[in-house]
Amino acid sequence: MNKPEFCPACGASNDCTLADPRTADRPCWCYSVSIDPAVLEALPAELRDKSCLCPRCAQVESQL
């Protein structure tokens, strides 16, 4: 079972504000970065659109 607060690629916390009821009213960090579509395409189809990647797996740490 996939949990929305964990990265589907590595299993670490994804720091998604939307996955935490205490911060769900705030925009997620992913709203302010540009994730290469190839990174998302590299995920197995069953893991896509289920939860956020972590910044490391999304390859956007330099954008934060």
For each residue, the residues with C-beta under 8 A, 3 or more apart:
1:
2: 6 8 47 50 51
3: 6 19 51
4: 16 18 19 50 51 52
5: 13 14 16 19 20 51
6: 2 3 11 12 13 14 51
7: 10 11 12 13 14 51 52 53 54 57
8: 2 43 47 48 50 51 53
9: 43 47 53 54 57
10: 7 54 56 57
11: 6 7
12: 6 7 54 56
13: 5 6 7 54
14: 5 6 7 19 51 52 53 54
15: 29 52 54 55
16: 4 5 19 20 28 29 30 51 52
17: 20 23 24 26 27 28 29
18: 4 23 24 28 52
19: 3 4 5 14 16 24 51 52
20: 5 16 17 23 24
21: 24
22:
23: 17 18 20 26
24: 17 18 19 20 21
25:
26: 17 23
27: 17 31 32
28: 16 17 18 31 52
29: 15 16 17 32 33 55 64
30: 16 33 35 52 53 58 60
31: 27 28
32: 27 29 63 64
33: 29 30 55 58 60 63 64
34: 60 63
35: 30 39 40 53 58 59 60
36: 39 40 59
37: 40 41
38: 41 42
39: 35 36 42 43 53 57 58 59
40: 35 36 37 43 48 53
41: 37 38
42: 38 39
43: 8 9 39 40 47 48 53
44: 47 48
45: 48
46: 50
47: 2 8 9 43 44 50
48: 8 40 43 44 45
49:
50: 2 4 8 46 47
51: 2 3 4 5 6 7 8 14 16 19
52: 4 7 14 15 16 18 19 28 30 58
53: 7 8 9 14 30 35 39 40 43 57 58
54: 7 9 10 12 13 14 15 57 58
55: 15 29 33 58 60 61 64
56: 10 12 59 61
57: 7 9 10 39 53 54
58: 30 33 35 39 52 53 54 55
59: 35 36 39 56
60: 30 33 34 35 55 63 64
61: 55 56 64
62:
63: 32 33 34 60
64: 29 32 33 55 60 61
